[in-house]
Amino acid sequence: MRSEYDARIKTLKDCLPETRENRDRLSFAREDEGRRRPSPDFDLTEARKELRNLEFKRRKLNAAIQETNYKHRVDLSGESMNLNEALEMRKGLNQRIGELHTQVVKSAYQQVIYKEGRDIIEENEVTYADSVKNLEDARIAFRELNRQLRRASFEAVVDFQDE
């Protein structure tokens, strides 16, 4: 529902003359195809009123979702946490997976420096095998966390009524 509100808000904003893209197309601005003005069945006042109403509903929906996220709990590896914490954990794990991916790619090759007629090999901070294992462990943890969050998405009920 949140994405539906966002899409409706974007559509209305894109129709308003104060939107940056529409500034040049205002009332009697010249374009190749001629002048532009609001269509007779498009009421700017009504569009702005509906936009304010949708933005209000979106704020209420976001507040209801946040309240549910703080109240509903999930268990992960024997630790109980609210959905908000679990979502933050997922964001952090996802970032960590990106870092571990970079580490795996970097550790796949050793740095070889040619100096004074011989090769000097700099050892990686973390071995390739350890990097791959760390990445795989993080991916498994991410997968389990996603499963718990998905399960919770079917259990948690957001107290919000749309007219």
C-alpha positions as CSV (number, residue, x, y, z in Angstrom):
1,M,0.0,0.0,0.0
2,R,2.9,2.3,0.7
3,S,4.2,2.0,-2.8
4,E,0.7,2.7,-4.1
5,Y,0.6,5.9,-2.1
6,D,4.1,6.9,-3.4
7,A,3.0,6.3,-7.0
8,R,-0.2,8.3,-6.6
9,I,1.8,11.2,-4.9
10,K,4.4,11.1,-7.7
11,T,1.7,11.3,-10.4
12,L,-0.1,14.3,-8.8
13,K,3.2,16.1,-8.1
14,D,4.2,15.6,-11.8
15,C,1.0,17.2,-12.9
16,L,1.5,20.3,-10.7
17,P,3.0,23.4,-12.4
18,E,5.4,24.0,-9.5
19,T,7.1,20.7,-10.2
20,R,10.5,21.4,-11.8
21,E,9.7,19.5,-15.0
22,N,6.6,21.5,-15.5
23,R,8.0,25.0,-14.9
24,D,8.9,25.4,-18.5
25,R,5.6,24.1,-19.7
26,L,3.5,26.5,-17.6
27,S,0.5,28.2,-19.0
28,F,1.7,30.0,-22.0
29,A,5.3,28.8,-22.4
30,R,6.2,28.2,-26.0
31,E,7.1,24.7,-27.2
32,D,7.4,23.1,-30.6
33,E,3.8,21.9,-30.4
34,G,2.5,25.2,-29.1
35,R,1.2,26.6,-25.8
36,R,0.2,24.5,-22.8
37,R,-2.3,25.2,-20.2
38,P,-4.2,23.0,-17.7
39,S,-7.0,20.9,-19.2
40,P,-10.5,22.0,-18.4
41,D,-11.1,18.8,-16.4
42,F,-7.9,19.2,-14.4
43,D,-8.5,21.3,-11.2
44,L,-5.2,22.4,-9.6
45,T,-6.9,23.2,-6.3
46,E,-8.4,19.7,-6.1
47,A,-5.1,18.1,-7.2
48,R,-3.2,19.9,-4.4
49,K,-5.9,18.9,-1.9
50,E,-5.7,15.3,-2.9
51,L,-1.9,15.4,-2.8
52,R,-2.0,16.8,0.8
53,N,-4.5,14.0,1.7
54,L,-2.3,11.3,0.2
55,E,0.8,12.6,2.0
56,F,-1.2,12.6,5.3
57,K,-2.3,9.0,4.7
58,R,1.2,7.9,3.8
59,R,2.5,9.5,7.1
60,K,-0.2,7.6,9.1
61,L,0.6,4.4,7.3
62,N,4.3,4.8,7.9
63,A,3.6,5.4,11.6
64,A,1.4,2.3,11.8
65,I,4.1,0.2,10.1
66,Q,6.7,1.5,12.5
67,E,4.5,0.8,15.5
68,T,3.9,-2.8,14.3
69,N,7.7,-3.2,13.6
70,Y,8.4,-2.3,17.2
71,K,5.7,-4.5,18.7
72,H,6.1,-7.7,16.6
73,R,9.1,-9.9,17.6
74,V,11.0,-12.5,15.7
75,D,13.5,-15.2,17.0
76,L,16.8,-15.5,15.3
77,S,19.4,-18.0,16.5
78,G,17.8,-18.0,19.9
79,E,17.7,-14.2,20.2
80,S,14.4,-12.4,20.3
81,M,14.3,-9.0,18.6
82,N,11.6,-6.7,17.2
83,L,11.1,-6.3,13.5
84,N,12.8,-2.9,13.4
85,E,16.0,-4.4,14.8
86,A,15.8,-7.4,12.4
87,L,15.4,-5.0,9.5
88,E,18.4,-3.0,10.6
89,M,20.3,-6.2,11.0
90,R,19.4,-7.2,7.5
91,K,20.6,-3.9,6.1
92,G,23.9,-4.3,8.0
93,L,24.3,-7.9,6.9
94,N,23.6,-6.9,3.3
95,Q,26.3,-4.3,3.5
96,R,28.7,-6.8,5.1
97,I,28.1,-9.3,2.3
98,G,29.2,-6.6,-0.2
99,E,32.3,-6.0,1.8
100,L,33.0,-9.7,2.0
101,H,32.5,-10.1,-1.7
102,T,35.2,-7.4,-2.3
103,Q,37.4,-9.3,0.2
104,V,37.0,-12.6,-1.7
105,V,37.8,-11.0,-5.0
106,K,40.8,-9.2,-3.6
107,S,42.1,-12.4,-1.8
108,A,41.8,-14.4,-5.0
109,Y,45.1,-12.9,-6.1
110,Q,48.3,-12.1,-4.3
111,Q,50.1,-8.8,-4.7
112,V,53.4,-9.4,-6.5
113,I,55.9,-6.5,-6.4
114,Y,59.0,-6.7,-8.6
115,K,61.9,-5.1,-6.7
116,E,65.6,-5.3,-7.2
117,G,65.5,-8.1,-9.6
118,R,63.2,-10.4,-7.7
119,D,59.5,-10.8,-6.9
120,I,58.2,-10.0,-3.5
121,I,54.8,-11.5,-2.7
122,E,52.6,-9.8,-0.2
123,E,50.3,-12.2,1.6
124,N,46.7,-11.3,1.8
125,E,45.3,-10.2,5.1
126,V,42.7,-13.0,4.9
127,T,43.2,-16.2,2.9
128,Y,41.0,-16.9,0.0
129,A,39.5,-19.9,1.7
130,D,38.7,-17.9,4.8
131,S,37.2,-15.1,2.8
132,V,34.9,-17.5,0.9
133,K,33.8,-19.2,4.2
134,N,33.1,-15.8,5.8
135,L,31.1,-14.7,2.8
136,E,29.1,-18.0,2.7
137,D,28.4,-17.7,6.5
138,A,27.1,-14.2,6.0
139,R,24.9,-15.3,3.1
140,I,23.5,-18.1,5.1
141,A,22.8,-15.7,8.0
142,F,21.2,-13.3,5.6
143,R,19.0,-16.0,4.1
144,E,17.8,-17.2,7.5
145,L,17.1,-13.6,8.6
146,N,15.1,-13.0,5.4
147,R,13.1,-16.2,6.1
148,Q,12.2,-14.9,9.5
149,L,11.3,-11.5,8.2
150,R,9.1,-13.0,5.4
151,R,7.4,-15.2,8.0
152,A,6.8,-12.2,10.2
153,S,5.3,-10.2,7.2
154,F,2.5,-12.8,7.1
155,E,2.0,-12.7,10.9
156,A,2.2,-9.0,11.7
157,V,-0.9,-7.0,11.2
158,V,-0.7,-3.2,10.6
159,D,-3.5,-1.3,12.2
160,F,-4.4,1.0,9.4
161,Q,-7.7,1.7,7.6
162,D,-7.7,3.2,4.1
163,E,-11.0,4.9,3.2
